[in-house]
Amino acid sequence: MEIESSIHVSNVMIYCEKCAKPVRTGQKVLENGKKVRFCKKCDEVIDK
């Protein structure tokens, strides 16, 4: 028997459309000063 339960926010992964799978992300600041998330595998910026 399986019981549904919540998942901790630290275990949630963002989906990268270029890699087509869940990936770890990082944050970087663009030249215009805007903070964005990026895929650590392909270095692609991930928009919200």
Contacts in CASP RR format, 6 or more apart in sequence:
PFRMAT RR
TARGET T0000
AUTHOR 0000-0000-0000
METHOD contacts of the structure
MODEL  1
MEIESSIHVSNVMIYCEKCAKPVRTGQKVLENGKKVRFCKKCDEVIDK
13 22 0 8 1.000
13 23 0 8 1.000
13 24 0 8 1.000
14 22 0 8 1.000
14 23 0 8 1.000
14 25 0 8 1.000
14 37 0 8 1.000
14 39 0 8 1.000
14 46 0 8 1.000
15 21 0 8 1.000
15 22 0 8 1.000
15 23 0 8 1.000
16 22 0 8 1.000
16 23 0 8 1.000
16 39 0 8 1.000
16 41 0 8 1.000
16 42 0 8 1.000
16 44 0 8 1.000
16 46 0 8 1.000
18 39 0 8 1.000
18 42 0 8 1.000
18 44 0 8 1.000
19 39 0 8 1.000
19 41 0 8 1.000
19 42 0 8 1.000
19 44 0 8 1.000
23 39 0 8 1.000
23 40 0 8 1.000
23 41 0 8 1.000
23 42 0 8 1.000
24 39 0 8 1.000
24 40 0 8 1.000
24 41 0 8 1.000
25 37 0 8 1.000
25 38 0 8 1.000
25 39 0 8 1.000
25 40 0 8 1.000
25 46 0 8 1.000
26 37 0 8 1.000
26 38 0 8 1.000
26 40 0 8 1.000
27 35 0 8 1.000
27 36 0 8 1.000
27 37 0 8 1.000
27 38 0 8 1.000
28 35 0 8 1.000
28 36 0 8 1.000
28 38 0 8 1.000
29 35 0 8 1.000
29 36 0 8 1.000
30 36 0 8 1.000
36 45 0 8 1.000
36 46 0 8 1.000
36 47 0 8 1.000
37 45 0 8 1.000
37 46 0 8 1.000
38 44 0 8 1.000
38 45 0 8 1.000
38 46 0 8 1.000
39 46 0 8 1.000
END
